[in-house]
Amino acid sequence: MKKDQKQQMRSQDKEGLIKRLSEIAKQLVDLKMDFVMGKLKNVHSMKQLKKERAYINTILAEK
């Protein structure tokens, strides 16, 4: 995640961050299903989404 993305997330309100968390959760479920079925080519995308989810949770805890 780039610095400008992090700054943009920090400037968002709680509702926007919670909405993004639900989007990430849905994407992770889809990626896990693709991974299990052997369709997923970019396995690193799961790790990136998990990091983004952790960062958003950190921001929410600070607010």
N, C-alpha and C positions, 0 to 999 in steps of 0.2 A: 504494500500500500504506500502511495506516495505522500509527501508532506502536504501537498495541496488538498488531497483527499481527506487527510486527517483533520486539517483545519476546517474544511467544509463540514465534516461530521460534528466537530466540536461546536460549530455555530448553529447547528440544527436544534430544534426544540425536542422535548421528550417524546412527543407524539410521532414526530418524523423518525426518530431513532427506533422506536418500538415497531413502527410500520416496516422499517428496513430489516429489523430482526425477524419479523414474520416472513418476509420475502426470502431471507437467507435460509431460514428453516425449511421452507418449501423447496428451495433450490438444492439444499443438502439431501433431502429425501429423494429427490429425482436423481441426483448424481449417485447416491448410494445404490439405487435400483439399477442404474445403468452399469455401475461397477460390478455388481453381483452378476448381471447378465452378460458381462464382457463387452459391452458397447462403448464404455468410456475410454477415450483415447488420452485425454489430459487429466491424469490422476491428481496433478498438482493443484487443480482448481478447487478440489475439496479442501485442501490445506489452506488455501488462500481465503476461502469463505469462513473456515473455522477461526482464522486469525482475525478477520473482520468482525465476526460475531463477538469474539473476546474483547476486541477494542471497543465496540459499542457498549458492551456490558460494563466495561471499566468507566466509560464516559457517563453512563446512567448512574453508576454508583457514586460518582463524584458530584452529580447534580442532586 
